[in-house]
Amino acid sequence: MPKPPRNQPPTEPSNLTFDSVSHSPTRHSEISAPSASSAAPRMPDTARESHAPWQIHPTQSSPTPPTPALPQGYKQTDVGIIPEDWEVVTVYDMAQVGTGSKNTQDRTSEGKYPFFVRSFTIERINTFSYDGEAVLTAGDGVGTGKVVHYINGRFDVHQRVYQISDFHANIKGYYFYLYFSMFFYARIMKMTAKSSVDSVRLEMITQMPIPLPPMEEQEAIAEALSDADVLVDALERLLWKKRRIKEGAMQELLTGRTRLPGFNGAWKTKRLGEICEQIVGGGTPSRVNRSFWGGNIPWATVKDFSNFNPRSTQEYITPLGLRMSSSTLVPAGDVIISTRMALAKVAIYQVDVSINQDLKALRLNKSADGTYIKSWFQHQENAFSDLGGGSTVKGLSMKDLQNFPILLPTRKEQEAIAEVLCGMDEEIEALEEKLAKARRVKQGMMQELLTGRIRLR
């Protein structure tokens, strides 16, 4: 397919926002910054002299700190210190930049080609507007500056996604993708006064400086990081597979469709209130009183469940804060469930914790195993969440909680099912740790290789 024509760069700096960017690939002119004055301000003549050694006198100039010596074989540039045989070029100098022409409704689940929209998810479509190597990034939306894709083949593009393609012969497209995905978000954050970026302007991309090693080194860097990518991708796929296997196991084991060897008795449906000795809520100590906070008692909220640690929480309260509030101290091993905000999120702590008003602690009787009940709520999360009421924040009443149905085998079969599911959880957690480590290693490699701190020769 023929490459789109290259537009001539504008003669004046562009103030275009994303909405005014043409769908055709285009260039952007260099924008020269005004030079700063080199004259140092003088102190007023009336300044009182002092013999203090740290005071600057009107006739004296501030000493210039010594410039650190550059490492041998390196040079100082706009992007920092890089090897002497590397050059710095802008995206404008190395590729074409444009946007797509499709809308989200053009996607189709069984489409022949990848369709890049403003998210990490790649949709499908039955048309293609380009065939070749390209880097894609969201022009606006939640993933602004973070969503970056690489492709080499046929694809189509959303009208609010930037396409960087038609790379010059002196740059490898995949190398550019690695550098761009690593440093673009930090660049656009420096160019905005807000804590987030609403949209990407064309010059944010075209004027971005890129340190460029010789082609041979670009290829070596791309190969090394590609190997790291392969490991990360393999672990991600394996983790996805293990999670799906666990979901299937929960569907079979928690409904009685599949029975573990040695168990054949009938199951009973019980209300949650029937298997609990007590259901207790919590509260929040006054934020005004500092003596209530910063103690040694873990204080759990729904926020702690998103990155769960069974032995700690994000915030801690003091014994006085516990006594002077409606918060409750929950013994280790009790099931804790969210009944407000993120409904049906469930956890079991290995230490005693206090809880806030969005959580309830289930003190089970001897007929129920805590780990089994935790798994049951995870399996029934959607049904539990559907019971919630409230126009803005969904919540569940104590009555609805007590009446929630639980399908219950014997205590021994509960424990056997819980043991199987716990084994799967341990496999998943081990994979999550391996994946996190692989991502850290890859991130470190990118930081060193893409800046020339470590050379591949």
C-alpha positions as CSV (number, residue, x, y, z in Angstrom):
1,M,0.0,0.0,0.0
2,P,1.5,3.4,-0.9
3,K,2.7,5.6,1.9
4,P,0.7,8.7,2.7
5,P,2.2,12.0,1.4
6,R,4.4,14.0,3.7
7,N,3.1,17.5,4.5
8,Q,5.4,20.5,4.6
9,P,6.2,21.7,8.2
10,P,4.5,24.9,9.3
11,T,6.6,28.1,9.3
12,E,5.4,29.1,12.8
13,P,5.2,27.1,16.0
14,S,1.8,25.3,16.1
15,N,-0.6,25.6,19.0
16,L,-2.8,22.9,17.7
17,T,-4.7,20.7,20.2
18,F,-5.5,17.1,19.4
19,D,-8.9,18.0,18.1
20,S,-7.4,20.2,15.3
21,V,-4.9,17.6,14.1
22,S,-5.3,16.4,10.6
23,H,-5.9,12.7,9.9
24,S,-3.0,12.8,7.4
25,P,0.5,12.1,8.5
26,T,2.3,15.4,9.0
27,R,5.5,17.0,10.2
28,H,5.9,19.7,12.8
29,S,8.4,22.6,12.7
30,E,11.2,23.0,15.1
31,I,10.3,25.3,18.0
32,S,13.2,27.4,19.2
33,A,13.2,28.5,22.8
34,P,14.2,32.1,23.7
35,S,17.7,32.3,25.3
36,A,17.9,33.2,28.9
37,S,19.9,36.2,30.1
38,S,23.3,35.4,31.4
39,A,23.6,38.5,33.5
40,A,23.6,37.8,37.2
41,P,21.5,40.3,39.3
42,R,23.5,42.7,41.5
43,M,22.6,43.4,45.1
44,P,21.5,47.0,46.0
45,D,24.4,49.4,46.9
46,T,22.7,50.0,50.2
47,A,23.2,46.4,51.3
48,R,24.8,46.3,54.7
49,E,28.3,44.7,54.7
50,S,29.0,41.9,56.9
51,H,32.0,39.9,57.8
52,A,30.1,36.7,57.7
53,P,31.9,34.4,55.3
54,W,28.7,33.2,53.7
55,Q,27.4,36.6,52.6
56,I,27.8,37.8,49.0
57,H,29.1,41.4,48.8
58,P,27.8,43.7,46.1
59,T,31.2,43.6,44.3
60,Q,31.4,39.8,44.4
61,S,29.8,37.3,42.1
62,S,28.4,33.9,43.2
63,P,31.0,31.2,42.6
64,T,30.0,28.7,39.8
65,P,29.9,25.1,41.0
66,P,32.4,22.9,39.2
67,T,31.0,20.9,36.3
68,P,31.3,17.2,36.9
69,A,33.7,15.5,34.6
70,L,32.0,13.5,31.8
71,P,32.8,9.8,31.7
72,Q,35.3,9.0,28.9
73,G,33.5,8.3,25.6
74,Y,30.4,10.2,26.6
75,K,28.9,13.7,25.8
76,Q,26.3,16.0,27.3
77,T,23.1,16.5,25.3
78,D,19.5,17.7,25.6
79,V,18.5,14.3,26.8
80,G,21.4,13.9,29.2
81,I,24.7,12.2,29.0
82,I,25.0,9.7,26.1
83,P,27.8,7.9,24.3
84,E,29.8,10.0,21.9
85,D,28.9,8.0,18.8
86,W,25.1,8.4,19.5
87,E,23.2,11.3,18.0
88,V,20.0,13.1,19.2
89,V,17.2,13.6,16.7
90,T,13.5,14.5,17.1
91,V,10.6,12.3,16.1
92,Y,9.9,14.8,13.3
93,D,13.3,14.1,11.8
94,M,12.9,10.3,11.7
95,A,9.2,9.4,11.0
96,Q,5.8,10.6,9.9
97,V,3.1,11.3,12.5
98,G,-0.7,11.3,11.8
99,T,-4.0,10.0,13.2
100,G,-6.5,7.4,12.1
101,S,-10.0,7.9,10.7
102,K,-12.1,5.2,12.3
103,N,-14.5,5.3,15.2
104,T,-15.0,2.8,18.0
105,Q,-18.2,1.5,16.5
106,D,-16.3,0.3,13.4
107,R,-14.8,-2.5,15.4
108,T,-16.0,-6.1,15.0
109,S,-15.2,-9.0,17.4
110,E,-14.3,-11.3,14.5
111,G,-12.4,-8.8,12.4
112,K,-9.4,-9.7,10.2
113,Y,-7.1,-7.0,11.3
114,P,-5.9,-5.3,14.6
115,F,-7.8,-2.1,15.4
116,F,-5.9,0.3,17.7
117,V,-8.2,2.4,19.9
118,R,-7.5,4.5,23.0
119,S,-6.8,1.7,25.4
120,F,-4.5,-1.2,26.1
121,T,-7.0,-3.6,24.5
122,I,-6.5,-4.1,20.8
123,E,-9.8,-4.5,19.0
124,R,-10.5,-6.1,15.7
125,I,-11.8,-4.7,12.3
126,N,-12.3,-5.8,8.8
127,T,-10.4,-2.9,7.1
128,F,-6.8,-1.8,7.2
129,S,-5.4,1.7,6.4
130,Y,-1.7,0.8,6.7
131,D,0.6,-2.1,6.1
132,G,4.0,-1.8,7.8
133,E,5.9,-1.0,10.9
134,A,4.3,1.6,13.3
135,V,4.0,2.8,16.9
136,L,0.5,3.8,18.1
137,T,-0.3,6.0,21.2
138,A,-3.6,7.3,22.6
139,G,-4.3,11.0,21.8
140,D,-6.6,11.4,24.8
141,G,-8.6,9.4,27.4
142,V,-7.6,7.4,30.5
143,G,-4.4,6.0,28.9
144,T,-3.0,9.2,27.6
145,G,0.8,8.9,27.5
146,K,0.7,5.3,28.8
147,V,-1.0,3.4,26.0
148,V,1.7,2.6,23.4
149,H,1.5,-0.3,20.9
150,Y,4.0,-1.6,18.3
151,I,2.9,-3.5,15.1
152,N,4.5,-4.6,11.9
153,G,1.7,-5.6,9.4
154,R,-1.8,-4.6,8.4
155,F,-4.0,-2.6,10.9
156,D,-6.4,0.3,11.3
157,V,-6.5,3.2,13.7
158,H,-9.0,5.2,15.7
159,Q,-9.3,8.9,14.8
160,R,-8.0,9.9,18.2
161,V,-4.9,7.6,18.1
162,Y,-1.6,8.9,16.8
163,Q,0.3,6.7,14.3
164,I,4.1,7.1,14.1
165,S,5.3,5.3,11.0
166,D,7.5,5.5,7.8
167,F,10.7,5.4,9.9
168,H,13.9,6.6,8.2
169,A,16.6,4.1,7.3
170,N,18.8,5.2,10.3
171,I,16.3,4.0,13.0
172,K,14.8,0.6,13.8
173,G,11.1,0.9,14.5
174,Y,11.1,-1.5,17.4
175,Y,14.0,0.5,19.1
176,F,12.0,3.7,18.8
177,Y,9.0,1.9,20.3
178,L,11.1,0.8,23.3
179,Y,12.4,4.3,23.9
180,F,9.1,6.1,23.3
181,S,7.1,3.7,25.6
182,M,9.7,4.2,28.3
183,F,10.0,8.0,28.3
184,F,7.0,9.6,26.6
185,Y,4.7,9.7,29.6
186,A,7.4,11.5,31.7
187,R,7.8,14.0,28.8
188,I,4.2,15.0,28.6
189,M,3.9,15.3,32.4
190,K,6.7,17.9,32.3
191,M,4.7,19.8,29.6
192,T,1.6,20.2,31.7
193,A,0.8,22.1,34.9
194,K,-1.8,19.6,36.0
195,S,-1.4,16.3,37.7
196,S,-2.8,14.5,34.6
197,V,-2.8,14.9,30.9
198,D,-6.1,15.3,29.1
199,S,-4.8,15.1,25.5
200,V,-1.6,14.9,23.5
201,R,-0.7,17.8,21.2
202,L,1.1,17.0,18.0
203,E,4.3,18.8,19.0
204,M,4.5,16.7,22.2
205,I,5.4,13.8,19.8
206,T,7.1,15.4,16.9
207,Q,9.5,17.5,19.0
208,M,10.5,14.7,21.4
209,P,14.3,14.2,21.3
210,I,15.4,10.6,20.8
211,P,19.0,9.4,21.5
212,L,20.0,7.3,18.5
213,P,22.8,4.8,18.6
214,P,24.3,3.3,15.5
215,M,22.0,0.8,13.7
216,E,24.0,-2.2,14.8
217,E,23.6,-1.2,18.5
218,Q,19.9,-0.4,18.0
219,E,19.4,-3.9,16.7
220,A,21.4,-5.4,19.7
221,I,19.3,-3.4,22.2
222,A,16.1,-4.3,20.5
223,E,17.0,-8.0,20.5
224,A,18.0,-8.0,24.2
225,L,14.8,-6.2,25.2
226,S,12.7,-8.4,22.9
227,D,14.0,-11.4,24.8
228,A,12.9,-9.8,28.0
229,D,9.5,-9.1,26.4
230,V,9.1,-12.7,25.4
231,L,9.6,-13.8,29.1
232,V,7.1,-11.2,30.3
233,D,4.5,-12.2,27.7
234,A,4.9,-15.9,28.5
235,L,4.4,-15.3,32.2
236,E,1.4,-13.1,31.5
237,R,-0.2,-15.8,29.3
238,L,0.5,-18.5,31.9
239,L,-0.9,-16.4,34.7
240,W,-4.0,-15.7,32.6
241,K,-4.4,-19.5,32.0
242,K,-4.0,-20.4,35.7
243,R,-6.6,-17.8,36.7
244,R,-9.1,-19.2,34.2
245,I,-8.3,-22.8,35.5
246,K,-9.1,-21.6,39.0
247,E,-12.3,-20.0,38.0
248,G,-13.4,-23.2,36.3
249,A,-12.4,-25.2,39.4
250,M,-14.5,-22.9,41.6
251,Q,-17.5,-23.3,39.3
252,E,-17.2,-27.0,39.6
253,L,-16.2,-27.5,43.2
254,L,-18.3,-24.8,44.9
255,T,-21.5,-26.0,43.2
256,G,-21.1,-29.7,43.8
257,R,-21.0,-30.5,40.1
258,T,-17.6,-32.1,40.6
259,R,-17.0,-33.9,43.9
260,L,-13.6,-34.6,45.4
261,P,-12.7,-38.3,46.0
262,G,-14.3,-39.7,49.2
263,F,-17.2,-37.3,49.4
264,N,-20.8,-38.1,48.3
265,G,-23.1,-36.7,50.9
266,A,-25.9,-34.2,50.1
267,W,-25.3,-30.4,50.4
268,K,-27.5,-27.9,52.2
269,T,-28.4,-24.3,51.4
270,K,-28.0,-22.1,54.5
271,R,-28.4,-18.4,55.1
272,L,-25.2,-16.6,56.1
273,G,-26.8,-15.7,59.4
274,E,-27.3,-19.4,60.3
275,I,-23.5,-20.1,60.0
276,C,-22.3,-17.0,61.9
277,E,-22.0,-16.6,65.6
278,Q,-21.8,-12.9,65.1
279,I,-21.5,-10.3,62.3
280,V,-19.8,-7.1,63.4
281,G,-19.2,-3.8,61.6
282,G,-16.6,-1.1,62.1
283,G,-15.9,2.6,62.1
284,T,-13.4,5.4,61.6
285,P,-11.7,7.2,64.5
286,S,-11.9,11.0,64.2
287,R,-9.3,12.4,61.8
288,V,-9.1,15.6,63.9
289,N,-7.6,13.9,66.9
290,R,-4.0,12.9,66.0
291,S,-3.7,10.7,69.1
292,F,-6.1,8.3,67.4
293,W,-3.7,7.6,64.5
294,G,-0.3,6.2,63.8
295,G,-0.4,3.5,66.5
296,N,0.3,-0.2,66.1
297,I,-3.3,-1.5,65.4
298,P,-3.9,-2.3,61.6
299,W,-7.0,-0.5,60.4
300,A,-8.5,-2.1,57.3
301,T,-10.6,-0.5,54.6
302,V,-11.7,-1.6,51.1
303,K,-8.5,0.1,49.7
304,D,-6.4,-2.6,51.4
305,F,-8.1,-5.4,49.4
306,S,-6.8,-4.1,46.0
307,N,-3.2,-4.8,46.9
308,F,-3.8,-7.2,49.8
309,N,-1.2,-8.0,52.4
310,P,-2.5,-10.5,55.0
311,R,-0.2,-9.0,57.8
312,S,-0.5,-5.3,57.3
313,T,-2.8,-2.4,56.2
314,Q,-2.2,1.1,54.8
315,E,-3.2,2.9,58.0
316,Y,-2.8,2.2,61.7
317,I,-4.7,3.4,64.7
318,T,-3.9,3.6,68.4
319,P,-5.7,1.7,71.3
320,L,-7.2,5.1,72.2
321,G,-8.5,5.5,68.7
322,L,-10.0,2.0,68.8
323,R,-11.8,2.7,72.2
324,M,-13.1,6.1,71.2
325,S,-14.6,5.0,67.9
326,S,-17.0,2.4,66.5
327,S,-14.2,0.5,64.9
328,T,-14.0,-3.2,65.9
329,L,-10.9,-5.4,66.5
330,V,-11.3,-8.5,64.4
331,P,-9.4,-11.6,65.4
332,A,-7.0,-13.2,62.8
333,G,-8.7,-15.8,60.7
334,D,-12.2,-14.2,60.6
335,V,-13.7,-13.5,57.2
336,I,-14.0,-9.8,56.4
337,I,-16.2,-8.7,53.6
338,S,-17.0,-5.3,52.0
339,T,-20.7,-4.3,52.2
340,R,-20.3,-0.8,50.9
341,M,-18.2,0.7,48.0
342,A,-16.7,-2.4,46.3
343,L,-19.2,-5.0,47.3
344,A,-18.2,-8.6,48.0
345,K,-14.5,-8.0,48.2
346,V,-13.4,-10.5,50.8
347,A,-10.2,-11.2,52.8
348,I,-8.8,-13.1,55.7
349,Y,-6.0,-11.5,57.7
350,Q,-3.3,-13.4,59.5
351,V,-3.2,-10.7,62.3
352,D,-5.8,-9.0,64.4
353,V,-7.1,-5.9,62.6
354,S,-9.6,-3.1,63.2
355,I,-12.1,-2.3,60.4
356,N,-13.9,0.7,59.1
357,Q,-17.7,1.1,58.5
358,D,-17.6,-0.3,54.9
359,L,-16.6,-3.7,56.1
360,K,-18.2,-6.5,58.1
361,A,-16.5,-9.3,60.0
362,L,-18.0,-12.8,59.9
363,R,-17.4,-14.8,63.1
364,L,-18.3,-18.3,61.8
365,N,-19.6,-21.2,63.9
366,K,-18.1,-24.7,63.7
367,S,-20.2,-25.7,60.7
368,A,-18.3,-23.4,58.3
369,D,-14.7,-23.2,57.2
370,G,-13.5,-19.6,56.7
371,T,-11.4,-20.3,53.6
372,Y,-14.3,-22.1,52.0
373,I,-16.7,-19.1,52.8
374,K,-14.1,-16.7,51.4
375,S,-14.0,-18.7,48.1
376,W,-17.8,-18.9,48.0
377,F,-18.1,-15.1,48.1
378,Q,-15.4,-14.7,45.5
379,H,-17.4,-17.1,43.3
380,Q,-20.7,-15.3,44.0
381,E,-19.3,-11.7,43.7
382,N,-21.7,-10.7,41.0
383,A,-24.8,-12.1,42.7
384,F,-23.8,-10.4,46.0
385,S,-23.1,-7.1,44.3
386,D,-26.5,-7.2,42.6
387,L,-28.1,-7.0,46.0
388,G,-26.6,-3.7,46.8
389,G,-28.7,-0.6,46.8
390,G,-28.0,3.2,46.7
391,S,-28.2,5.9,44.1
392,T,-24.5,6.9,44.3
393,V,-22.7,4.4,46.5
394,K,-23.9,0.9,46.6
395,G,-24.4,-0.7,50.0
396,L,-25.8,-3.9,51.5
397,S,-28.0,-3.9,54.6
398,M,-27.4,-6.2,57.5
399,K,-30.6,-8.0,56.8
400,D,-29.6,-8.8,53.2
401,L,-26.2,-9.9,54.4
402,Q,-27.7,-12.3,56.9
403,N,-30.1,-13.7,54.4
404,F,-27.5,-14.3,51.6
405,P,-27.6,-18.0,50.6
406,I,-24.6,-20.3,51.0
407,L,-24.4,-23.8,49.5
408,L,-22.7,-25.9,52.2
409,P,-21.2,-29.4,52.2
410,T,-19.9,-31.0,55.3
411,R,-17.1,-29.3,57.2
412,K,-14.6,-31.9,56.1
413,E,-15.5,-31.4,52.4
414,Q,-15.4,-27.7,52.8
415,E,-11.8,-28.0,54.1
416,A,-10.9,-30.3,51.2
417,I,-12.3,-27.9,48.6
418,A,-10.5,-25.0,50.3
419,E,-7.2,-26.9,50.3
420,V,-7.5,-27.4,46.5
421,L,-8.3,-23.8,45.8
422,C,-5.6,-22.6,48.2
423,G,-3.1,-24.6,46.3
424,M,-4.2,-22.9,43.1
425,D,-3.9,-19.5,44.8
426,E,-0.3,-20.3,45.8
427,E,0.6,-21.1,42.2
428,I,-1.0,-17.9,41.0
429,E,0.8,-15.8,43.7
430,A,4.1,-17.4,42.8
431,L,3.5,-16.6,39.1
432,E,2.6,-13.0,40.0
433,E,5.9,-12.6,41.9
434,K,7.8,-14.0,39.0
435,L,6.0,-11.7,36.6
436,A,6.6,-8.7,38.8
437,K,10.3,-9.6,39.0
438,A,10.6,-10.0,35.2
439,R,8.9,-6.6,34.7
440,R,11.4,-5.0,37.1
441,V,14.3,-6.6,35.3
442,K,13.0,-5.5,31.9
443,Q,12.4,-1.9,33.2
444,G,16.0,-1.8,34.6
445,M,17.4,-3.1,31.3
446,M,15.5,-0.4,29.4
447,Q,16.7,2.3,31.7
448,E,20.4,1.3,31.2
449,L,20.4,0.2,27.5
450,L,18.2,3.0,26.1
451,T,20.4,5.7,27.7
452,G,23.8,4.2,26.8
453,R,24.8,3.6,30.4
454,I,25.4,0.0,29.5
455,R,26.7,-0.7,26.0
456,L,26.1,-3.8,23.9
457,R,29.0,-4.4,21.6
